[in-house]
Amino acid sequence: MAVTYTPILGLAQPVTGTEDGTWGDVVNNQITQLLEDAVAGYATQSVTSGDWTLTDTDGATDTARVAILITTGTPGTTRNIFAPKQSKIYVVINDCSDYSAVNISGGTSGSHTTGVQVAGGGGSAVVAWDSN
């Protein structure tokens, strides 16, 4: 099985002539479903007890690929969403019931870009950045 993955969305790119007898699984699970997630999928996470670091996995379901991120909970303080440093557009909906803000930024807890703050209590924003 020879599959490579696209650098931004992590979609499968089967090498011509490979995947004999298994191409349906690759197309359905590592391309079609993941593309649907990237365009219209969503993930929900309670940030009551901490920040949210999005997962980024080639050829598998992950939270960094989805289009819509929804935060919930009662954190009592501003929380962060850490997204991979790659070009992406997210719709962020902050449903924290105590009106705590969330910041979304590229990178990890120790090394991240300046982010965008989204107000709590149903605040929302469309956030886009390049790979920097």
GIQUIBEL-V236877 format. One record per residue. N is the residue number from 1. RES is the residue in three letters. SS is DSSP state (@ for helix, = for strand, . for the rest). OMEGA is omega in whole degrees, 0 to 359 (none if undefined). Layout:
# GIQUIBEL-V236877
n->[N & N]
res->[RES & RES]
ss->[SS & SS]
omega->[OMEGA & OMEGA]
This chain:
# GIQUIBEL-V236877
n->[1 & 2 & 3 & 4 & 5 & 6 & 7 & 8 & 9 & 10 & 11 & 12 & 13 & 14 & 15 & 16 & 17 & 18 & 19 & 20 & 21 & 22 & 23 & 24 & 25 & 26 & 27 & 28 & 29 & 30 & 31 & 32 & 33 & 34 & 35 & 36 & 37 & 38 & 39 & 40 & 41 & 42 & 43 & 44 & 45 & 46 & 47 & 48 & 49 & 50 & 51 & 52 & 53 & 54 & 55 & 56 & 57 & 58 & 59 & 60 & 61 & 62 & 63 & 64 & 65 & 66 & 67 & 68 & 69 & 70 & 71 & 72 & 73 & 74 & 75 & 76 & 77 & 78 & 79 & 80 & 81 & 82 & 83 & 84 & 85 & 86 & 87 & 88 & 89 & 90 & 91 & 92 & 93 & 94 & 95 & 96 & 97 & 98 & 99 & 100 & 101 & 102 & 103 & 104 & 105 & 106 & 107 & 108 & 109 & 110 & 111 & 112 & 113 & 114 & 115 & 116 & 117 & 118 & 119 & 120 & 121 & 122 & 123 & 124 & 125 & 126 & 127 & 128 & 129 & 130 & 131 & 132]
res->[MET & ALA & VAL & THR & TYR & THR & PRO & ILE & LEU & GLY & LEU & ALA & GLN & PRO & VAL & THR & GLY & THR & GLU & ASP & GLY & THR & TRP & GLY & ASP & VAL & VAL & ASN & ASN & GLN & ILE & THR & GLN & LEU & LEU & GLU & ASP & ALA & VAL & ALA & GLY & TYR & ALA & THR & GLN & SER & VAL & THR & SER & GLY & ASP & TRP & THR & LEU & THR & ASP & THR & ASP & GLY & ALA & THR & ASP & THR & ALA & ARG & VAL & ALA & ILE & LEU & ILE & THR & THR & GLY & THR & PRO & GLY & THR & THR & ARG & ASN & ILE & PHE & ALA & PRO & LYS & GLN & SER & LYS & ILE & TYR & VAL & VAL & ILE & ASN & ASP & CYS & SER & ASP & TYR & SER & ALA & VAL & ASN & ILE & SER & GLY & GLY & THR & SER & GLY & SER & HIS & THR & THR & GLY & VAL & GLN & VAL & ALA & GLY & GLY & GLY & GLY & SER & ALA & VAL & VAL & ALA & TRP & ASP & SER & ASN]
ss->[. & . & = & = & = & . & . & . & . & . & . & = & = & = & . & . & . & . & . & . & . & . & @ & @ & @ & @ & @ & @ & @ & @ & @ & @ & @ & @ & @ & @ & @ & @ & @ & @ & . & = & = & = & = & = & . & . & . & . & . & = & = & . & . & . & . & . & . & . & . & . & . & . & . & . & . & = & = & = & = & = & . & . & . & . & . & . & = & = & = & = & = & . & . & . & . & = & = & = & = & = & = & = & . & . & . & . & . & . & . & = & = & = & = & = & = & = & . & . & = & = & . & . & . & = & = & = & . & . & . & . & = & = & = & = & = & = & = & . & . & .]
omega->[180 & 179 & 170 & 184 & 179 & 187 & 184 & 183 & 179 & 179 & 181 & 173 & 180 & 176 & 181 & 178 & 179 & 178 & 179 & 179 & 180 & 185 & 180 & 178 & 180 & 181 & 184 & 188 & 184 & 175 & 188 & 182 & 181 & 176 & 177 & 177 & 183 & 183 & 189 & 181 & 179 & 174 & 179 & 181 & 171 & 178 & 179 & 187 & 178 & 180 & 181 & 175 & 182 & 178 & 184 & 185 & 177 & 173 & 180 & 178 & 176 & 183 & 180 & 184 & 186 & 183 & 187 & 178 & 182 & 176 & 179 & 175 & 180 & 185 & 181 & 179 & 177 & 177 & 181 & 167 & 179 & 180 & 177 & 178 & 176 & 183 & 182 & 172 & 176 & 163 & 181 & 178 & 182 & 180 & 176 & 188 & 180 & 177 & 175 & 179 & 170 & 174 & 172 & 181 & 179 & 177 & 181 & 182 & 182 & 185 & 183 & 179 & 173 & 187 & 179 & 180 & 179 & 181 & 179 & 177 & 178 & 176 & 180 & 179 & 169 & 185 & 179 & 173 & 175 & 186 & 180 & none]
